Every structure is written in C-alpha cells, then in structure tokens.
Amino acid sequence: MNNTRQKAVAAEPAASFEVRAEKLIYGPDVLAHYDNRAVFVPFLLPGELARIRPIEQKKKFIRGRVEQILESAPERIAAPCPHFGVCGGCNYQHLEYSAQLRAKSEILRETLGRIGHIRWEGPIETRSFPQFYYRNRAQWKIRRVEGRLRIGYFEAGSQTLCPVGVCPILSPLLERALARIADLLAAGDALKEVDEVEAFADGEDRRLLLNCSVSRLPQAGGLAATLRGALPEIESLLFVEPKDGKMTLDGPGHLSYTVGEHTYRVGHLSFFQINRFALDAAVALVCGDRRGKLALDLYAGVGLFSRPLARQFERVIAVESNPAAARDLEFNLHESGGPSPTSRLSTAEAFLERWHEQPDLVVLDPPRAGVAETALRQLRKLAPREIAYLSCDPPTLARDLAVLTAQDEGAAQYEIRDVYLIDIFPQTYHMEAFVRLERRA
C-alpha cells in the first residue's frame, strides 16, 4: 500500500465517532467538526456531545446521524409528536421554543453577513405565535405500506412514506381531515387511485379545499361523494391527473379566507400564507400606516397586501404571474372598495421592464428563489422611496439585499431600516423575514 492510499484511509473516520455540536445552521442540521472536516447532523443541539455514524463522506465534510447522545443540552425537551425524527416535516421539536427563536435570529443575522456581506448590527425584532396547530395547509402522500394503503409524509430526504396518525402543527380541522382519510384507507380501497391530497382550511378552520392527485380522473360523483361523506367540511374538490394535466372540479373552486377587515377568495391552485395565526401581523408589518400616490405589489398572490394598500394609496398596481392566483387577485381587488387598484398578469421582471413611473412603495414577497437580479436593478432605476421585502428564504434574501444596498452610480441605493424575524414555521428550520429599506438621500 503506497503512502497516498495510507493517508486516504487514515482520513476516514471509524464506523462511528464523537463530536461536540457547535451551532444550528440554516437547514435541518447542526454543525460540528471532526478531523478538519465539517460534520452535518440533524436532531442534535449546540453543546451536545454525541456519537455519530457517518452516512456520507466527502473530502471537506461528513453527513451523519446520531447514534447516541452522550451529553444533552439543557434546552433539549421531549418532542410532543410520536413521528418526530422519522417524518421529514419538523426539525426543532426537541428544542425549547424560546431557544428556537434565538437560534433563528442568530441564523438570520449570520446569513445576511456570510452571503450578502451585510453587517446588520441593529435589533432583529421577533414576531412569534402559537407554536402548534398553526398550519392551514398540508400535503399528504398515499402509498402502500406492507400491502395496505397508508397516508403520511415522506421521511427526510427520501421517497419512503412515514405513515402518520397525528400531526400537532396542523390546524384542528386539518388534523381531523388527516385522521378521517386514514380511516377511509383502512376501511378498503375507495381511495386506491389517489396518490396525494393537499388540504387547505379557511381562516375560521371550518371549511376545506381539497386537491387530489389521482392516477386517473374519477367518475362523476363516486370519489367526490366518498370524500364528502367522510369530510362534510369540504367546500370544493379538485381532482388532477398529473401525467396529462387533466382536471375535474366538484364545487365552486375556491373558499373565502378572512384576514382582519378583508375577505379573500382563494382558489385551489393559488398560494396563501400557511400560518393561520401570523397573517394579521404580516399585513401590519408590510402595510403599516404607509400612504402615498402609488404602490406596486410585485408578487401579489391573491392580494393579501394589495387589498389593505388600496385603502392607503391613491393607486395600487398588483402583479402576479400565476394565472390561477391572478384570477383570485382580480376578483379580490374588485371587492376592495379602494380607489381603483389594478392587477397585471406578469412576472415581476417583465412588468418592471415596461414600467417607468416612480412608486412610493414597492412590496416584494417572492418565492424561495428570490428576485431576479435584472428586476432588482430595474427597481433601483425606478427609485421608490421605500421597499418592503418579505422573504421565506434567508440566503436569497441576503443575496438580493446585497444588490439593493450596493453603491452603483446612476442608480438609487437603499439602506436597511428594520429587520424582523416572523416565525411562520415553528418547529422547523424555516423562517420568514421582513426587511424595510429606504432610499438614501
């Protein structure tokens, strides 16, 4: 055996090894180090000493799983969900909630600095809500397990079903729906052609929209009647055959969701925030008491922010690229009672290429991919007085803020005024952040 081979073998850890966990990072893992390599492990807490079994080894890092915790952190608690650690949905149920909030605030600050080179030394104000029973939307897989149809979530990083009977982050109505569908599956093959169910509950947690992915579209009445018999709370059912995009609708195609003084029509294929307790706070942060002549809402969805802004600005232009959401948006703006808000079916990039009027306020609430750099640069040319950025992904937020705050000749430069952590996703590593930017004089 030559020396090179000897060194390579020596660099590999034994079947298992001990590490001291250092810090939580953005994602499901805690960071540790072993043999000059980063070690990423889920379900471990900072300060804990644990024996780790490697499951993936590279030159610069190791991914592992906890084999035994040798020293526990004082913040460790017993997870209330019996599926925690197997189901891929939650990451932090073993961590006290106050410690979850501290960790997320630290992760947000660190991510802004590491990716965006933004040294935010001001406070990160936190908005938190009930930590369980908060989700108004859930997506469940249906698969055969040991010959029986079961419902649940995929295990973390796999296509293996974790059958679940309870899920304490769901709203009470959604948890009842999960249990009743599980009962239908246990009783026979009535749902044998259903692969996935997505359920959305209204603001009062009384009515349901159900999207069912099926291997073939059902005959009229049959499957819909079965589901409605088990779930009389169903307002509307949509069956989708993914292989060719065919759909069958049973019901009006939408439900009504009330937030504060406004009621929104939300259709089967429209996006809406998933934390039923956080909506009022999100609207208050984004809209506040801001007033002016023109506001642009560039990722408007069904109009969650456009509706209240229509009462505060002389004109509101709401932009949405999803056709289903755009239809709901148009309906909701028509019902707003404000002075002529209008909607545009367009991407933010395409809209900004054509728009030349300076707005007072621009609201950004993009998907995880963030805002395209071309759109950000066009936005700087428009030079709005204020930008309100609501983000569900700290890394892309940091990247986009770096563009908005950079010094470029001939373009407006922005200064961060406030940073908020909105804990829309308790028990998980996910977080929402709100950043308010003002144009420099």
C-alpha positions in Angstrom: 0.0 0.0 0.0 1.5 3.3 -1.0 1.7 6.4 1.3 -1.1 8.2 -0.6 -3.5 5.3 0.0 -2.5 5.1 3.6 -3.3 8.8 4.1 -6.7 8.5 2.4 -7.6 5.6 4.7 -6.4 7.4 7.8 -8.6 10.4 6.9 -11.7 8.3 7.0 -13.4 8.2 10.5 -14.2 4.9 12.2 -17.6 3.4 11.9 -18.7 5.9 14.4 -17.0 8.9 16.1 -17.7 11.5 18.8 -18.3 15.2 18.1 -19.3 18.3 20.1 -22.1 20.1 18.3 -21.3 23.8 17.7 -24.3 25.6 16.2 -27.5 25.3 14.3 -27.3 26.4 10.7 -29.9 27.2 8.1 -31.3 23.8 7.2 -32.1 20.7 9.2 -28.6 20.2 10.6 -26.3 21.2 13.4 -22.6 21.9 12.6 -19.7 20.1 14.2 -16.1 19.3 13.1 -14.1 16.1 13.0 -10.7 15.5 11.5 -10.6 19.0 9.9 -13.9 18.4 8.2 -17.3 19.9 8.8 -19.9 17.5 10.1 -23.6 18.0 9.5 -26.1 16.1 11.7 -29.8 16.5 12.2 -31.6 16.4 15.6 -28.6 17.4 17.6 -28.3 20.6 19.6 -25.4 23.1 20.2 -23.2 22.0 23.0 -24.2 18.3 22.9 -21.6 15.5 22.8 -22.8 12.7 20.6 -21.6 9.6 18.9 -22.2 9.9 15.1 -22.4 7.3 12.4 -21.4 8.7 9.0 -23.8 8.2 6.1 -22.0 10.4 3.5 -18.3 11.2 3.4 -16.5 13.8 1.2 -13.1 15.4 1.3 -14.4 18.5 3.2 -17.5 17.3 5.0 -19.3 14.4 6.6 -23.0 13.9 6.9 -24.1 11.7 9.7 -26.9 10.6 12.0 -26.9 10.5 15.8 -26.1 7.1 17.2 -26.0 8.1 20.9 -26.2 11.4 22.8 -23.6 11.3 25.5 -24.2 14.8 26.9 -27.5 16.6 26.4 -28.1 20.4 26.1 -30.3 21.9 28.8 -32.7 23.2 26.1 -33.5 19.7 24.9 -37.1 18.6 25.5 -39.2 15.6 24.7 -40.8 16.1 21.3 -44.6 16.0 21.5 -45.1 14.2 18.2 -44.5 10.5 18.1 -43.3 10.7 14.5 -40.6 13.3 15.1 -37.2 12.2 13.9 -38.6 10.0 11.2 -41.1 12.2 9.4 -39.4 14.9 7.3 -41.7 17.8 8.3 -40.3 19.1 11.6 -36.7 19.8 12.7 -36.8 21.5 16.1 -39.5 19.8 18.2 -36.7 18.6 20.6 -35.7 22.3 21.3 -37.4 24.7 23.7 -39.4 27.2 21.7 -37.6 30.3 23.1 -34.3 28.7 22.1 -35.7 28.1 18.6 -36.4 31.8 18.3 -32.9 32.7 19.5 -31.3 30.2 17.1 -33.3 31.5 14.1 -32.4 35.1 14.9 -28.8 34.2 15.0 -29.0 32.2 11.8 -30.7 35.1 10.0 -28.1 37.6 11.1 -25.2 35.2 10.2 -26.7 34.5 6.8 -27.1 38.2 6.0 -23.4 38.7 6.8 -22.0 35.5 5.2 -23.9 35.6 1.9 -24.9 39.3 1.5 -21.9 40.8 3.3 -24.4 42.8 5.2 -23.4 43.7 8.8 -26.7 44.3 10.4 -25.9 45.3 14.0 -29.4 46.6 14.8 -32.0 44.5 16.5 -33.8 41.7 14.8 -37.3 42.0 16.2 -39.3 38.8 16.5 -42.9 38.1 15.9 -44.0 34.7 17.3 -47.3 33.0 17.5 -48.8 29.7 18.9 -46.2 27.0 18.2 -48.6 24.2 17.4 -51.9 23.8 15.4 -50.9 26.6 13.1 -50.8 25.2 9.6 -53.8 25.9 7.4 -52.4 23.9 4.5 -50.9 20.4 4.3 -49.8 17.9 1.7 -50.1 14.2 2.4 -48.8 11.3 0.3 -50.7 8.0 0.0 -48.7 4.8 -0.6 -48.9 1.1 0.0 -47.0 0.0 3.1 -46.9 -3.7 3.8 -49.8 -4.2 1.4 -52.1 -1.5 3.0 -52.8 2.0 1.8 -51.4 4.5 4.3 -51.3 8.3 4.5 -48.5 10.5 5.8 -45.3 12.4 4.8 -42.1 11.3 3.2 -39.2 10.6 5.6 -36.5 13.3 5.4 -34.5 13.1 2.2 -36.3 10.1 0.8 -39.4 8.8 -1.0 -40.2 6.4 1.8 -43.6 7.1 3.4 -43.8 7.8 7.1 -47.4 6.9 8.0 -48.8 9.4 10.5 -51.9 9.4 12.6 -51.4 12.8 14.3 -49.6 16.0 13.3 -49.5 18.6 16.1 -48.5 21.5 13.8 -51.8 21.2 11.7 -54.9 23.2 12.5 -57.6 21.1 14.3 -59.6 20.8 11.1 -56.7 19.6 9.1 -55.7 17.0 11.7 -59.3 15.7 11.7 -59.2 15.5 7.9 -55.9 13.5 8.1 -57.5 11.1 10.6 -60.7 10.6 8.5 -58.7 10.0 5.3 -56.7 7.4 7.3 -59.9 5.7 8.3 -61.1 5.6 4.7 -57.8 3.9 3.7 -58.1 1.4 6.5 -61.7 0.5 5.5 -60.9 -0.5 1.9 -59.7 0.6 -1.5 -62.1 3.5 -2.0 -59.1 5.9 -2.4 -56.8 3.4 -4.3 -56.4 5.8 -7.3 -55.4 8.8 -5.0 -51.6 9.4 -4.7 -51.6 12.7 -2.9 -54.0 15.0 -1.0 -53.4 18.7 -0.4 -55.8 20.3 2.1 -56.4 24.0 2.8 -58.5 25.3 5.6 -60.2 28.7 5.8 -59.5 31.3 8.5 -62.2 30.0 10.8 -60.9 26.4 10.4 -64.4 25.3 9.3 -64.2 24.7 5.6 -61.8 22.8 3.3 -60.4 22.9 -0.2 -59.0 19.5 -1.3 -56.7 18.9 -4.2 -56.4 15.2 -5.0 -53.7 13.9 -7.4 -55.1 10.8 -9.0 -53.8 8.1 -11.4 -57.0 8.6 -13.4 -59.9 11.0 -13.1 -62.8 9.6 -11.2 -66.3 9.0 -12.5 -68.7 11.8 -11.6 -70.0 11.5 -8.0 -68.2 8.4 -6.8 -64.9 9.5 -5.3 -66.2 13.0 -4.5 -69.2 11.5 -2.6 -66.9 9.3 -0.6 -64.7 12.1 0.4 -67.6 14.4 1.2 -69.2 11.7 3.3 -66.1 11.5 5.4 -65.4 15.2 5.4 -68.6 17.3 5.3 -66.4 20.4 5.8 -65.3 20.2 2.2 -66.2 23.3 0.3 -64.6 22.3 -3.0 -62.7 19.3 -4.5 -60.3 19.4 -7.4 -59.0 16.1 -9.0 -55.8 16.4 -11.0 -54.3 13.7 -13.3 -50.6 14.9 -13.3 -49.5 12.9 -16.4 -51.6 14.9 -18.8 -52.8 17.8 -16.7 -56.5 16.9 -16.8 -58.7 18.2 -14.0 -62.2 17.7 -12.7 -63.8 20.2 -10.3 -66.5 19.3 -7.8 -67.6 22.6 -6.1 -67.1 26.3 -6.6 -63.4 26.1 -6.9 -62.5 28.4 -4.1 -63.2 29.3 -0.5 -63.3 32.6 1.5 -60.5 33.5 3.9 -60.8 36.5 6.2 -57.8 38.4 7.5 -58.6 41.5 9.6 -61.2 43.6 7.8 -60.7 41.9 4.4 -62.1 38.7 3.0 -60.2 37.0 0.1 -61.3 34.5 -2.4 -58.6 31.7 -2.5 -58.8 29.1 -5.3 -57.4 25.6 -5.5 -54.2 26.5 -7.2 -53.5 29.8 -5.5 -50.7 30.5 -3.0 -51.7 31.7 0.5 -49.6 32.0 3.7 -49.7 28.8 5.7 -49.7 30.1 9.3 -53.2 31.0 10.3 -52.1 32.9 13.4 -49.5 35.1 11.6 -51.5 36.7 8.9 -52.6 39.8 10.7 -49.0 40.5 11.9 -47.6 40.1 8.4 -50.1 42.5 6.9 -49.4 45.0 9.7 -45.6 44.9 9.1 -45.8 45.1 5.3 -48.6 47.7 5.0 -48.4 49.6 8.3 -49.7 53.1 8.0 -47.8 53.8 4.8 -49.5 56.2 2.5 -48.8 57.8 -0.9 -49.7 58.1 -4.5 -48.5 54.8 -5.9 -47.7 51.3 -4.5 -46.5 48.3 -6.5 -47.2 44.8 -5.1 -44.9 42.7 -7.3 -45.6 39.2 -6.1 -49.2 39.8 -5.1 -50.7 36.3 -4.9 -54.4 36.7 -4.2 -53.9 40.2 -2.9 -53.2 39.7 0.8 -51.3 43.1 0.8 -52.8 44.8 -2.2 -56.3 44.9 -0.5 -55.2 46.9 2.6 -52.8 49.0 0.5 -55.7 50.0 -1.8 -57.1 52.0 1.2 -53.8 53.8 1.8 -52.6 54.7 -1.6 -54.2 56.6 -4.4 -53.2 53.8 -6.9 -52.1 50.2 -6.3 -50.7 48.0 -9.1 -50.7 44.3 -8.1 -48.6 42.0 -10.3 -48.9 38.2 -10.2 -47.5 35.6 -12.7 -49.7 32.6 -11.7 -52.9 32.6 -13.7 -55.0 30.9 -11.0 -53.8 33.4 -8.4 -54.2 36.3 -10.8 -57.9 35.4 -11.3 -58.4 35.5 -7.5 -56.4 38.7 -7.3 -58.6 40.4 -9.9 -61.7 39.4 -8.0 -60.3 40.5 -4.6 -59.2 43.9 -5.9 -62.6 44.5 -7.4 -64.1 43.9 -4.0 -61.5 46.0 -2.1 -63.5 49.2 -2.0 -60.3 51.2 -2.6 -59.7 53.8 -5.3 -59.1 51.7 -8.5 -56.5 49.1 -7.6 -55.5 47.2 -10.8 -53.9 43.8 -11.4 -51.4 42.6 -14.0 -50.8 39.0 -15.1 -47.0 39.2 -15.5 -43.7 38.2 -13.9 -42.1 40.9 -11.9 -39.2 41.1 -14.3 -41.4 41.6 -17.4 -43.5 44.2 -15.6 -40.5 46.2 -14.4 -39.0 46.3 -17.9 -42.1 48.2 -19.1 -42.9 50.3 -16.1 -41.3 53.8 -15.8 -43.4 55.7 -13.2 -41.7 56.1 -9.8 -43.6 54.5 -7.0 -43.7 55.5 -3.3 -43.7 51.9 -2.1 -42.7 48.5 -3.6 -43.7 45.3 -1.9 -41.7 42.2 -2.6 -42.9 38.8 -1.4 -41.2 36.4 -3.8 -40.9 32.6 -3.7 -37.8 30.9 -2.3 -35.8 31.7 -5.5 -36.0 35.4 -4.6 -36.0 38.3 -7.0 -34.1 38.2 -10.3 -31.1 40.5 -10.4 -32.4 42.2 -13.6 -35.6 43.1 -11.7 -33.7 44.4 -8.7 -31.6 46.6 -11.0 -34.6 47.9 -12.8 -36.2 48.6 -9.4 -33.2 50.7 -8.4 -33.6 52.8 -11.6 -37.3 53.4 -10.6 -36.0 54.6 -7.2 -39.1 54.0 -5.0 -39.0 55.8 -1.7 -39.4 52.6 0.3 -39.1 48.8 -0.3 -40.9 46.3 1.9 -39.3 42.8 1.4 -40.9 39.7 2.9 -38.8 36.6 2.4 -39.2 32.9 3.1 -35.5 32.1 2.3 -32.7 33.9 4.2 -29.9 33.0 1.6 -31.8 34.6 -1.3 -32.8 37.5 0.8 -29.2 38.2 1.7 -28.2 37.9 -2.0 -31.0 40.4 -3.0 -30.3 42.8 -0.3 -26.6 42.9 -1.4 -27.8 44.2 -4.8 -30.2 46.8 -3.3 -27.7 48.2 -0.9 -24.7 48.3 -3.2 -23.2 51.6 -4.3 -23.8 51.9 -8.1 -23.5 55.2 -10.0 -26.8 56.2 -11.7 -29.0 54.0 -9.5 -30.7 54.6 -6.2 -29.0 53.0 -3.2 -31.0 51.6 -0.3 -30.4 51.4 3.4 -31.9 48.8 5.7 -34.0 50.4 8.4 -35.7 47.4 10.1 -35.2 43.6 10.2 -37.9 41.3 11.6 -38.0 37.6 12.2 -41.5 36.3 11.6 -41.8 32.8 13.0 -44.3 31.5 10.5 -42.9 27.9 10.6 -42.5 26.9 14.3 -40.8 23.5 15.0 -39.0 23.7 11.6 -35.8 25.5 10.5 -37.8 27.5 8.0 -38.4 31.2 8.8 -39.9 34.3 7.3 -38.0 37.6 7.4 -39.2 41.1 6.8 -36.9 43.9 5.9 -37.8 47.5 5.4 -35.5 49.6 3.1 -35.4 53.3 2.4 -33.8 55.1 -0.5 -30.7 57.0 0.5 -30.9 60.8 0.0 
